Amino acid sequence: MQYISIDELGSLMGLSRHSIYRRRTYMPETVPPAIKIGGRLRWNADTVDEWLKAHEEKEETR
């Protein structure tokens, strides 16, 4: 199992560390779930991939 840091998550999502922390506090549904390892936030890489895929905008079919 591979875990990523807040900086790596920020790179994937195009967000700053500050934005991720604020979203976790005020809009937790807008970031993938995290876990604490050694007092630091980490994200399971597979969970992040699944979360991002589930939140992709779908093309509208006409």
CHARMM-style PDB file with segment names, atoms N, HN, CA, C and O in Angstrom:
ATOM      1  N   MET     1       0.846  -1.170   0.000  1.00  0.00      PROA
ATOM      2  CA  MET     1       0.000   0.000   0.000  1.00  0.00      PROA
ATOM      3  C   MET     1       0.898   1.241   0.000  1.00  0.00      PROA
ATOM      4  O   MET     1       1.844   1.336   0.782  1.00  0.00      PROA
ATOM      5  N   GLN     2       0.594   2.167  -0.868  1.00  0.00      PROA
ATOM      6  HN  GLN     2      -0.174   2.091  -1.503  1.00  0.00      PROA
ATOM      7  CA  GLN     2       1.389   3.394  -0.975  1.00  0.00      PROA
ATOM      8  C   GLN     2       0.576   4.581  -0.468  1.00  0.00      PROA
ATOM      9  O   GLN     2      -0.611   4.714  -0.766  1.00  0.00      PROA
ATOM     10  N   TYR     3       1.235   5.433   0.297  1.00  0.00      PROA
ATOM     11  HN  TYR     3       2.199   5.325   0.538  1.00  0.00      PROA
ATOM     12  CA  TYR     3       0.596   6.631   0.831  1.00  0.00      PROA
ATOM     13  C   TYR     3       1.260   7.863   0.250  1.00  0.00      PROA
ATOM     14  O   TYR     3       2.462   7.868  -0.013  1.00  0.00      PROA
ATOM     15  N   ILE     4       0.465   8.915   0.052  1.00  0.00      PROA
ATOM     16  HN  ILE     4      -0.512   8.911   0.266  1.00  0.00      PROA
ATOM     17  CA  ILE     4       1.008  10.161  -0.479  1.00  0.00      PROA
ATOM     18  C   ILE     4       0.842  11.273   0.549  1.00  0.00      PROA
ATOM     19  O   ILE     4      -0.015  11.207   1.431  1.00  0.00      PROA
ATOM     20  N   SER     5       1.671  12.280   0.416  1.00  0.00      PROA
ATOM     21  HN  SER     5       2.367  12.334  -0.300  1.00  0.00      PROA
ATOM     22  CA  SER     5       1.668  13.412   1.344  1.00  0.00      PROA
ATOM     23  C   SER     5       0.670  14.476   0.886  1.00  0.00      PROA
ATOM     24  O   SER     5       0.080  14.376  -0.190  1.00  0.00      PROA
ATOM     25  N   ILE     6       0.499  15.476   1.713  1.00  0.00      PROA
ATOM     26  HN  ILE     6       0.978  15.557   2.587  1.00  0.00      PROA
ATOM     27  CA  ILE     6      -0.394  16.582   1.372  1.00  0.00      PROA
ATOM     28  C   ILE     6       0.124  17.345   0.152  1.00  0.00      PROA
ATOM     29  O   ILE     6      -0.667  17.834  -0.655  1.00  0.00      PROA
ATOM     30  N   ASP     7       1.447  17.449   0.016  1.00  0.00      PROA
ATOM     31  HN  ASP     7       2.089  17.052   0.672  1.00  0.00      PROA
ATOM     32  CA  ASP     7       2.006  18.132  -1.151  1.00  0.00      PROA
ATOM     33  C   ASP     7       1.714  17.356  -2.437  1.00  0.00      PROA
ATOM     34  O   ASP     7       1.404  17.949  -3.470  1.00  0.00      PROA
ATOM     35  N   GLU     8       1.815  16.030  -2.364  1.00  0.00      PROA
ATOM     36  HN  GLU     8       2.067  15.548  -1.524  1.00  0.00      PROA
ATOM     37  CA  GLU     8       1.511  15.208  -3.538  1.00  0.00      PROA
ATOM     38  C   GLU     8       0.026  15.276  -3.882  1.00  0.00      PROA
ATOM     39  O   GLU     8      -0.340  15.344  -5.055  1.00  0.00      PROA
ATOM     40  N   LEU     9      -0.821  15.259  -2.869  1.00  0.00      PROA
ATOM     41  HN  LEU     9      -0.524  15.204  -1.916  1.00  0.00      PROA
ATOM     42  CA  LEU     9      -2.257  15.398  -3.116  1.00  0.00      PROA
ATOM     43  C   LEU     9      -2.553  16.757  -3.740  1.00  0.00      PROA
ATOM     44  O   LEU     9      -3.342  16.860  -4.679  1.00  0.00      PROA
ATOM     45  N   GLY    10      -1.916  17.792  -3.214  1.00  0.00      PROA
ATOM     46  HN  GLY    10      -1.275  17.708  -2.451  1.00  0.00      PROA
ATOM     47  CA  GLY    10      -2.105  19.130  -3.770  1.00  0.00      PROA
ATOM     48  C   GLY    10      -1.711  19.197  -5.238  1.00  0.00      PROA
ATOM     49  O   GLY    10      -2.393  19.843  -6.034  1.00  0.00      PROA
ATOM     50  N   SER    11      -0.627  18.542  -5.601  1.00  0.00      PROA
ATOM     51  HN  SER    11      -0.073  18.017  -4.955  1.00  0.00      PROA
ATOM     52  CA  SER    11      -0.196  18.516  -7.006  1.00  0.00      PROA
ATOM     53  C   SER    11      -1.234  17.815  -7.879  1.00  0.00      PROA
ATOM     54  O   SER    11      -1.545  18.274  -8.978  1.00  0.00      PROA
ATOM     55  N   LEU    12      -1.766  16.698  -7.381  1.00  0.00      PROA
ATOM     56  HN  LEU    12      -1.514  16.325  -6.488  1.00  0.00      PROA
ATOM     57  CA  LEU    12      -2.777  15.960  -8.147  1.00  0.00      PROA
ATOM     58  C   LEU    12      -4.059  16.760  -8.335  1.00  0.00      PROA
ATOM     59  O   LEU    12      -4.683  16.709  -9.395  1.00  0.00      PROA
ATOM     60  N   MET    13      -4.446  17.502  -7.298  1.00  0.00      PROA
ATOM     61  HN  MET    13      -3.938  17.544  -6.438  1.00  0.00      PROA
ATOM     62  CA  MET    13      -5.721  18.217  -7.329  1.00  0.00      PROA
ATOM     63  C   MET    13      -5.590  19.679  -7.734  1.00  0.00      PROA
ATOM     64  O   MET    13      -6.598  20.356  -7.936  1.00  0.00      PROA
ATOM     65  N   GLY    14      -4.365  20.172  -7.856  1.00  0.00      PROA
ATOM     66  HN  GLY    14      -3.546  19.622  -7.693  1.00  0.00      PROA
ATOM     67  CA  GLY    14      -4.174  21.574  -8.209  1.00  0.00      PROA
ATOM     68  C   GLY    14      -4.546  22.506  -7.067  1.00  0.00      PROA
ATOM     69  O   GLY    14      -5.066  23.599  -7.293  1.00  0.00      PROA
ATOM     70  N   LEU    15      -4.275  22.067  -5.830  1.00  0.00      PROA
ATOM     71  HN  LEU    15      -3.852  21.180  -5.647  1.00  0.00      PROA
ATOM     72  CA  LEU    15      -4.620  22.844  -4.649  1.00  0.00      PROA
ATOM     73  C   LEU    15      -3.386  23.071  -3.778  1.00  0.00      PROA
ATOM     74  O   LEU    15      -2.445  22.278  -3.795  1.00  0.00      PROA
ATOM     75  N   SER    16      -3.406  24.155  -3.024  1.00  0.00      PROA
ATOM     76  HN  SER    16      -4.171  24.799  -3.009  1.00  0.00      PROA
ATOM     77  CA  SER    16      -2.333  24.416  -2.061  1.00  0.00      PROA
ATOM     78  C   SER    16      -2.582  23.610  -0.791  1.00  0.00      PROA
ATOM     79  O   SER    16      -3.680  23.101  -0.566  1.00  0.00      PROA
ATOM     80  N   ARG    17      -1.545  23.505   0.032  1.00  0.00      PROA
ATOM     81  HN  ARG    17      -0.654  23.919  -0.151  1.00  0.00      PROA
ATOM     82  CA  ARG    17      -1.682  22.846   1.341  1.00  0.00      PROA
ATOM     83  C   ARG    17      -2.788  23.518   2.143  1.00  0.00      PROA
ATOM     84  O   ARG    17      -3.630  22.852   2.746  1.00  0.00      PROA
ATOM     85  N   HSD    18      -2.772  24.839   2.140  1.00  0.00      PROA
ATOM     86  HN  HSD    18      -2.088  25.380   1.651  1.00  0.00      PROA
ATOM     87  CA  HSD    18      -3.767  25.611   2.889  1.00  0.00      PROA
ATOM     88  C   HSD    18      -5.187  25.264   2.428  1.00  0.00      PROA
ATOM     89  O   HSD    18      -6.085  25.085   3.251  1.00  0.00      PROA
ATOM     90  N   SER    19      -5.384  25.172   1.117  1.00  0.00      PROA
ATOM     91  HN  SER    19      -4.655  25.318   0.449  1.00  0.00      PROA
ATOM     92  CA  SER    19      -6.716  24.850   0.585  1.00  0.00      PROA
ATOM     93  C   SER    19      -7.163  23.464   1.019  1.00  0.00      PROA
ATOM     94  O   SER    19      -8.333  23.268   1.349  1.00  0.00      PROA
ATOM     95  N   ILE    20      -6.254  22.507   1.022  1.00  0.00      PROA
ATOM     96  HN  ILE    20      -5.304  22.666   0.754  1.00  0.00      PROA
ATOM     97  CA  ILE    20      -6.615  21.156   1.449  1.00  0.00      PROA
ATOM     98  C   ILE    20      -7.007  21.150   2.919  1.00  0.00      PROA
ATOM     99  O   ILE    20      -8.019  20.553   3.288  1.00  0.00      PROA
ATOM    100  N   TYR    21      -6.209  21.815   3.769  1.00  0.00      PROA
ATOM    101  HN  TYR    21      -5.388  22.300   3.470  1.00  0.00      PROA
ATOM    102  CA  TYR    21      -6.549  21.887   5.193  1.00  0.00      PROA
ATOM    103  C   TYR    21      -7.917  22.552   5.403  1.00  0.00      PROA
ATOM    104  O   TYR    21      -8.723  22.065   6.196  1.00  0.00      PROA
ATOM    105  N   ARG    22      -8.180  23.646   4.705  1.00  0.00      PROA
ATOM    106  HN  ARG    22      -7.526  24.041   4.061  1.00  0.00      PROA
ATOM    107  CA  ARG    22      -9.473  24.346   4.857  1.00  0.00      PROA
ATOM    108  C   ARG    22     -10.625  23.474   4.382  1.00  0.00      PROA
ATOM    109  O   ARG    22     -11.668  23.399   5.032  1.00  0.00      PROA
ATOM    110  N   ARG    23     -10.429  22.812   3.238  1.00  0.00      PROA
ATOM    111  HN  ARG    23      -9.581  22.873   2.711  1.00  0.00      PROA
ATOM    112  CA  ARG    23     -11.494  21.943   2.735  1.00  0.00      PROA
ATOM    113  C   ARG    23     -11.766  20.793   3.693  1.00  0.00      PROA
ATOM    114  O   ARG    23     -12.922  20.425   3.902  1.00  0.00      PROA
ATOM    115  N   ARG    24     -10.716  20.218   4.280  1.00  0.00      PROA
ATOM    116  HN  ARG    24      -9.777  20.516   4.110  1.00  0.00      PROA
ATOM    117  CA  ARG    24     -10.906  19.126   5.253  1.00  0.00      PROA
ATOM    118  C   ARG    24     -11.745  19.590   6.434  1.00  0.00      PROA
ATOM    119  O   ARG    24     -12.533  18.818   6.981  1.00  0.00      PROA
ATOM    120  N   THR    25     -11.580  20.845   6.828  1.00  0.00      PROA
ATOM    121  HN  THR    25     -10.940  21.472   6.384  1.00  0.00      PROA
ATOM    122  CA  THR    25     -12.299  21.387   7.977  1.00  0.00      PROA
ATOM    123  C   THR    25     -13.721  21.811   7.618  1.00  0.00      PROA
ATOM    124  O   THR    25     -14.669  21.461   8.322  1.00  0.00      PROA
ATOM    125  N   TYR    26     -13.874  22.556   6.535  1.00  0.00      PROA
ATOM    126  HN  TYR    26     -13.104  22.840   5.963  1.00  0.00      PROA
ATOM    127  CA  TYR    26     -15.161  23.184   6.226  1.00  0.00      PROA
ATOM    128  C   TYR    26     -15.971  22.497   5.127  1.00  0.00      PROA
ATOM    129  O   TYR    26     -17.192  22.643   5.079  1.00  0.00      PROA
ATOM    130  N   MET    27     -15.305  21.752   4.249  1.00  0.00      PROA
ATOM    131  HN  MET    27     -14.313  21.634   4.288  1.00  0.00      PROA
ATOM    132  CA  MET    27     -15.998  21.055   3.156  1.00  0.00      PROA
ATOM    133  C   MET    27     -15.352  19.689   2.931  1.00  0.00      PROA
ATOM    134  O   MET    27     -14.791  19.446   1.863  1.00  0.00      PROA
ATOM    135  N   PRO    28     -15.421  18.793   3.919  1.00  0.00      PROA
ATOM    136  CA  PRO    28     -14.682  17.535   3.821  1.00  0.00      PROA
ATOM    137  C   PRO    28     -15.061  16.664   2.627  1.00  0.00      PROA
ATOM    138  O   PRO    28     -14.280  15.810   2.207  1.00  0.00      PROA
ATOM    139  N   GLU    29     -16.247  16.874   2.083  1.00  0.00      PROA
ATOM    140  HN  GLU    29     -16.882  17.568   2.424  1.00  0.00      PROA
ATOM    141  CA  GLU    29     -16.655  16.085   0.918  1.00  0.00      PROA
ATOM    142  C   GLU    29     -15.884  16.460  -0.349  1.00  0.00      PROA
ATOM    143  O   GLU    29     -15.987  15.764  -1.360  1.00  0.00      PROA
ATOM    144  N   THR    30     -15.111  17.556  -0.309  1.00  0.00      PROA
ATOM    145  HN  THR    30     -15.027  18.121   0.511  1.00  0.00      PROA
ATOM    146  CA  THR    30     -14.396  18.027  -1.501  1.00  0.00      PROA
ATOM    147  C   THR    30     -12.941  17.556  -1.569  1.00  0.00      PROA
ATOM    148  O   THR    30     -12.199  17.956  -2.466  1.00  0.00      PROA
ATOM    149  N   VAL    31     -12.537  16.710  -0.623  1.00  0.00      PROA
ATOM    150  HN  VAL    31     -13.140  16.385   0.106  1.00  0.00      PROA
ATOM    151  CA  VAL    31     -11.193  16.111  -0.666  1.00  0.00      PROA
ATOM    152  C   VAL    31     -11.304  14.643  -0.268  1.00  0.00      PROA
ATOM    153  O   VAL    31     -12.204  14.270   0.484  1.00  0.00      PROA
ATOM    154  N   PRO    32     -10.389  13.806  -0.773  1.00  0.00      PROA
ATOM    155  CA  PRO    32     -10.426  12.390  -0.392  1.00  0.00      PROA
ATOM    156  C   PRO    32     -10.172  12.218   1.104  1.00  0.00      PROA
ATOM    157  O   PRO    32      -9.550  13.076   1.732  1.00  0.00      PROA
ATOM    158  N   PRO    33     -10.653  11.110   1.677  1.00  0.00      PROA
ATOM    159  CA  PRO    33     -10.425  10.859   3.101  1.00  0.00      PROA
ATOM    160  C   PRO    33      -8.942  10.593   3.381  1.00  0.00      PROA
ATOM    161  O   PRO    33      -8.252   9.949   2.591  1.00  0.00      PROA
ATOM    162  N   ALA    34      -8.476  11.097   4.512  1.00  0.00      PROA
ATOM    163  HN  ALA    34      -9.037  11.620   5.154  1.00  0.00      PROA
ATOM    164  CA  ALA    34      -7.068  10.951   4.904  1.00  0.00      PROA
ATOM    165  C   ALA    34      -6.963  10.066   6.136  1.00  0.00      PROA
ATOM    166  O   ALA    34      -7.955   9.767   6.801  1.00  0.00      PROA
ATOM    167  N   ILE    35      -5.742   9.659   6.416  1.00  0.00      PROA
ATOM    168  HN  ILE    35      -4.937   9.902   5.875  1.00  0.00      PROA
ATOM    169  CA  ILE    35      -5.446   8.972   7.664  1.00  0.00      PROA
ATOM    170  C   ILE    35      -4.233   9.657   8.274  1.00  0.00      PROA
ATOM    171  O   ILE    35      -3.466  10.324   7.580  1.00  0.00      PROA
ATOM    172  N   LYS    36      -4.069   9.486   9.574  1.00  0.00      PROA
ATOM    173  HN  LYS    36      -4.692   8.944  10.138  1.00  0.00      PROA
ATOM    174  CA  LYS    36      -2.886  10.039  10.233  1.00  0.00      PROA
ATOM    175  C   LYS    36      -1.895   8.922  10.482  1.00  0.00      PROA
ATOM    176  O   LYS    36      -2.235   7.887  11.055  1.00  0.00      PROA
ATOM    177  N   ILE    37      -0.672   9.138  10.047  1.00  0.00      PROA
ATOM    178  HN  ILE    37      -0.395   9.979   9.581  1.00  0.00      PROA
ATOM    179  CA  ILE    37       0.424   8.209  10.290  1.00  0.00      PROA
ATOM    180  C   ILE    37       1.528   9.016  10.949  1.00  0.00      PROA
ATOM    181  O   ILE    37       2.056   9.957  10.357  1.00  0.00      PROA
ATOM    182  N   GLY    38       1.871   8.653  12.155  1.00  0.00      PROA
ATOM    183  HN  GLY    38       1.442   7.889  12.636  1.00  0.00      PROA
ATOM    184  CA  GLY    38       2.903   9.395  12.878  1.00  0.00      PROA
ATOM    185  C   GLY    38       2.559  10.851  13.084  1.00  0.00      PROA
ATOM    186  O   GLY    38       3.445  11.706  13.093  1.00  0.00      PROA
ATOM    187  N   GLY    39       1.260  11.149  13.253  1.00  0.00      PROA
ATOM    188  HN  GLY    39       0.540  10.455  13.246  1.00  0.00      PROA
ATOM    189  CA  GLY    39       0.822  12.517  13.476  1.00  0.00      PROA
ATOM    190  C   GLY    39       0.716  13.363  12.220  1.00  0.00      PROA
ATOM    191  O   GLY    39       0.388  14.547  12.299  1.00  0.00      PROA
ATOM    192  N   ARG    40       0.988  12.779  11.070  1.00  0.00      PROA
ATOM    193  HN  ARG    40       1.254  11.817  11.005  1.00  0.00      PROA
ATOM    194  CA  ARG    40       0.894  13.519   9.797  1.00  0.00      PROA
ATOM    195  C   ARG    40      -0.211  12.931   8.924  1.00  0.00      PROA
ATOM    196  O   ARG    40      -0.470  11.727   8.937  1.00  0.00      PROA
ATOM    197  N   LEU    41      -0.848  13.811   8.173  1.00  0.00      PROA
ATOM    198  HN  LEU    41      -0.638  14.788   8.162  1.00  0.00      PROA
ATOM    199  CA  LEU    41      -1.880  13.349   7.251  1.00  0.00      PROA
ATOM    200  C   LEU    41      -1.251  12.650   6.062  1.00  0.00      PROA
ATOM    201  O   LEU    41      -0.258  13.116   5.503  1.00  0.00      PROA
ATOM    202  N   ARG    42      -1.840  11.532   5.685  1.00  0.00      PROA
ATOM    203  HN  ARG    42      -2.647  11.154   6.139  1.00  0.00      PROA
ATOM    204  CA  ARG    42      -1.427  10.789   4.499  1.00  0.00      PROA
ATOM    205  C   ARG    42      -2.689  10.293   3.803  1.00  0.00      PROA
ATOM    206  O   ARG    42      -3.739  10.133   4.425  1.00  0.00      PROA
ATOM    207  N   TRP    43      -2.565  10.057   2.516  1.00  0.00      PROA
ATOM    208  HN  TRP    43      -1.712  10.187   2.010  1.00  0.00      PROA
ATOM    209  CA  TRP    43      -3.671   9.551   1.711  1.00  0.00      PROA
ATOM    210  C   TRP    43      -3.240   8.274   1.023  1.00  0.00      PROA
ATOM    211  O   TRP    43      -2.147   8.196   0.462  1.00  0.00      PROA
ATOM    212  N   ASN    44      -4.100   7.278   1.067  1.00  0.00      PROA
ATOM    213  HN  ASN    44      -4.988   7.341   1.522  1.00  0.00      PROA
ATOM    214  CA  ASN    44      -3.849   6.040   0.352  1.00  0.00      PROA
ATOM    215  C   ASN    44      -3.967   6.357  -1.143  1.00  0.00      PROA
ATOM    216  O   ASN    44      -4.994   6.863  -1.597  1.00  0.00      PROA
ATOM    217  N   ALA    45      -2.918   6.057  -1.894  1.00  0.00      PROA
ATOM    218  HN  ALA    45      -2.085   5.646  -1.525  1.00  0.00      PROA
ATOM    219  CA  ALA    45      -2.886   6.412  -3.320  1.00  0.00      PROA
ATOM    220  C   ALA    45      -4.039   5.778  -4.087  1.00  0.00      PROA
ATOM    221  O   ALA    45      -4.623   6.420  -4.960  1.00  0.00      PROA
ATOM    222  N   ASP    46      -4.379   4.526  -3.775  1.00  0.00      PROA
ATOM    223  HN  ASP    46      -3.905   4.004  -3.066  1.00  0.00      PROA
ATOM    224  CA  ASP    46      -5.493   3.864  -4.461  1.00  0.00      PROA
ATOM    225  C   ASP    46      -6.827   4.534  -4.145  1.00  0.00      PROA
ATOM    226  O   ASP    46      -7.671   4.692  -5.027  1.00  0.00      PROA
ATOM    227  N   THR    47      -7.015   4.924  -2.890  1.00  0.00      PROA
ATOM    228  HN  THR    47      -6.329   4.796  -2.174  1.00  0.00      PROA
ATOM    229  CA  THR    47      -8.246   5.606  -2.483  1.00  0.00      PROA
ATOM    230  C   THR    47      -8.365   6.951  -3.186  1.00  0.00      PROA
ATOM    231  O   THR    47      -9.455   7.333  -3.614  1.00  0.00      PROA
ATOM    232  N   VAL    48      -7.251   7.674  -3.310  1.00  0.00      PROA
ATOM    233  HN  VAL    48      -6.366   7.364  -2.963  1.00  0.00      PROA
ATOM    234  CA  VAL    48      -7.265   8.967  -4.009  1.00  0.00      PROA
ATOM    235  C   VAL    48      -7.640   8.772  -5.472  1.00  0.00      PROA
ATOM    236  O   VAL    48      -8.459   9.521  -6.005  1.00  0.00      PROA
ATOM    237  N   ASP    49      -7.052   7.776  -6.126  1.00  0.00      PROA
ATOM    238  HN  ASP    49      -6.386   7.167  -5.693  1.00  0.00      PROA
ATOM    239  CA  ASP    49      -7.387   7.502  -7.532  1.00  0.00      PROA
ATOM    240  C   ASP    49      -8.869   7.204  -7.694  1.00  0.00      PROA
ATOM    241  O   ASP    49      -9.518   7.732  -8.598  1.00  0.00      PROA
ATOM    242  N   GLU    50      -9.409   6.353  -6.815  1.00  0.00      PROA
ATOM    243  HN  GLU    50      -8.883   5.924  -6.081  1.00  0.00      PROA
ATOM    244  CA  GLU    50     -10.830   6.008  -6.880  1.00  0.00      PROA
ATOM    245  C   GLU    50     -11.704   7.237  -6.623  1.00  0.00      PROA
ATOM    246  O   GLU    50     -12.706   7.444  -7.307  1.00  0.00      PROA
ATOM    247  N   TRP    51     -11.324   8.045  -5.640  1.00  0.00      PROA
ATOM    248  HN  TRP    51     -10.510   7.877  -5.084  1.00  0.00      PROA
ATOM    249  CA  TRP    51     -12.093   9.236  -5.294  1.00  0.00      PROA
ATOM    250  C   TRP    51     -12.102  10.208  -6.473  1.00  0.00      PROA
ATOM    251  O   TRP    51     -13.148  10.755  -6.823  1.00  0.00      PROA
ATOM    252  N   LEU    52     -10.941  10.419  -7.082  1.00  0.00      PROA
ATOM    253  HN  LEU    52     -10.092   9.975  -6.799  1.00  0.00      PROA
ATOM    254  CA  LEU    52     -10.862  11.341  -8.218  1.00  0.00      PROA
ATOM    255  C   LEU    52     -11.703  10.846  -9.387  1.00  0.00      PROA
ATOM    256  O   LEU    52     -12.393  11.638 -10.029  1.00  0.00      PROA
ATOM    257  N   LYS    53     -11.657   9.543  -9.671  1.00  0.00      PROA
ATOM    258  HN  LYS    53     -11.097   8.899  -9.149  1.00  0.00      PROA
ATOM    259  CA  LYS    53     -12.467   8.980 -10.763  1.00  0.00      PROA
ATOM    260  C   LYS    53     -13.955   9.147 -10.476  1.00  0.00      PROA
ATOM    261  O   LYS    53     -14.733   9.461 -11.377  1.00  0.00      PROA
ATOM    262  N   ALA    54     -14.346   8.938  -9.235  1.00  0.00      PROA
ATOM    263  HN  ALA    54     -13.714   8.683  -8.504  1.00  0.00      PROA
ATOM    264  CA  ALA    54     -15.757   9.063  -8.859  1.00  0.00      PROA
ATOM    265  C   ALA    54     -16.247  10.505  -8.943  1.00  0.00      PROA
ATOM    266  O   ALA    54     -17.448  10.746  -9.070  1.00  0.00      PROA
ATOM    267  N   HSD    55     -15.326  11.464  -8.873  1.00  0.00      PROA
ATOM    268  HN  HSD    55     -14.351  11.269  -8.770  1.00  0.00      PROA
ATOM    269  CA  HSD    55     -15.707  12.874  -8.898  1.00  0.00      PROA
ATOM    270  C   HSD    55     -15.408  13.564 -10.231  1.00  0.00      PROA
ATOM    271  O   HSD    55     -15.487  14.788 -10.336  1.00  0.00      PROA
ATOM    272  N   GLU    56     -15.067  12.775 -11.237  1.00  0.00      PROA
ATOM    273  HN  GLU    56     -15.004  11.780 -11.152  1.00  0.00      PROA
ATOM    274  CA  GLU    56     -14.862  13.367 -12.575  1.00  0.00      PROA
ATOM    275  C   GLU    56     -16.193  13.876 -13.094  1.00  0.00      PROA
ATOM    276  O   GLU    56     -17.247  13.292 -12.844  1.00  0.00      PROA
ATOM    277  N   GLU    57     -16.119  14.971 -13.817  1.00  0.00      PROA
ATOM    278  HN  GLU    57     -15.262  15.446 -14.020  1.00  0.00      PROA
ATOM    279  CA  GLU    57     -17.334  15.449 -14.488  1.00  0.00      PROA
ATOM    280  C   GLU    57     -17.590  14.535 -15.670  1.00  0.00      PROA
ATOM    281  O   GLU    57     -16.682  14.200 -16.431  1.00  0.00      PROA
ATOM    282  N   LYS    58     -18.828  14.147 -15.806  1.00  0.00      PROA
ATOM    283  HN  LYS    58     -19.566  14.419 -15.189  1.00  0.00      PROA
ATOM    284  CA  LYS    58     -19.210  13.281 -16.912  1.00  0.00      PROA
ATOM    285  C   LYS    58     -19.642  14.132 -18.088  1.00  0.00      PROA
ATOM    286  O   LYS    58     -20.311  15.152 -17.928  1.00  0.00      PROA
ATOM    287  N   GLU    59     -19.246  13.692 -19.278  1.00  0.00      PROA
ATOM    288  HN  GLU    59     -18.703  12.863 -19.409  1.00  0.00      PROA
ATOM    289  CA  GLU    59     -19.695  14.409 -20.478  1.00  0.00      PROA
ATOM    290  C   GLU    59     -21.183  14.182 -20.664  1.00  0.00      PROA
ATOM    291  O   GLU    59     -21.695  13.072 -20.512  1.00  0.00      PROA
ATOM    292  N   GLU    60     -21.845  15.250 -20.990  1.00  0.00      PROA
ATOM    293  HN  GLU    60     -21.429  16.151 -21.113  1.00  0.00      PROA
ATOM    294  CA  GLU    60     -23.279  15.121 -21.242  1.00  0.00      PROA
ATOM    295  C   GLU    60     -23.481  14.594 -22.643  1.00  0.00      PROA
ATOM    296  O   GLU    60     -22.844  15.064 -23.586  1.00  0.00      PROA
ATOM    297  N   THR    61     -24.357  13.628 -22.786  1.00  0.00      PROA
ATOM    298  HN  THR    61     -24.875  13.247 -22.020  1.00  0.00      PROA
ATOM    299  CA  THR    61     -24.695  13.113 -24.114  1.00  0.00      PROA
ATOM    300  C   THR    61     -25.933  13.843 -24.586  1.00  0.00      PROA
ATOM    301  O   THR    61     -26.858  14.106 -23.819  1.00  0.00      PROA
ATOM    302  N   ARG    62     -25.926  14.154 -25.833  1.00  0.00      PROA
ATOM    303  HN  ARG    62     -25.174  13.940 -26.457  1.00  0.00      PROA
ATOM    304  CA  ARG    62     -27.056  14.916 -26.394  1.00  0.00      PROA
ATOM    305  C   ARG    62     -27.984  14.015 -27.135  1.00  0.00      PROA
ATOM    306  OT1 ARG    62     -28.991  14.474 -27.675  1.00  0.00      PROA
TER     307      ARG     62
END
